Amino acid sequence: MERDWKAEIHAQQELGERQRFTLKDALENYVNNKIDTKAYGYAKQNTNILNQISYRFIR
């Protein structure tokens, strides 16, 4: 397990590889960062729409 972590860190730091994530994960992270701000409702509504649109294209 430690060997895997070291290999992953090496790939990120030395080879410039980036961790992959989905659009849904990115939008969810964005909305979570807007909690307790005035922009939360707007961000939540827009990301819900984007998730619905992206779901249609994936199917």
URZI-V543969 format. One record per backbone hydrogen bond with DSSP energy under -0.5 kcal/mol. CO is the residue of the C=O (numbers start at 1). NH is the residue of the N-H. Records with the same first field share a line. If there is no record, write none. Layout:
CO=NH ; NH
This chain:
1=5
2=6
3=7
4=8
5=9
6=10
7=11
8=12
9=13
10=14 ; 15
11=17
22=26
23=27
24=28
25=29
26=30
27=31
28=32
29=33
30=34
31=34 ; 35
32=35
34=37
37=40
39=43
40=44
41=45
42=46
43=47
44=48
45=49
46=50
47=51
48=52
49=53
50=54
51=55
52=56
53=57
54=58
55=59
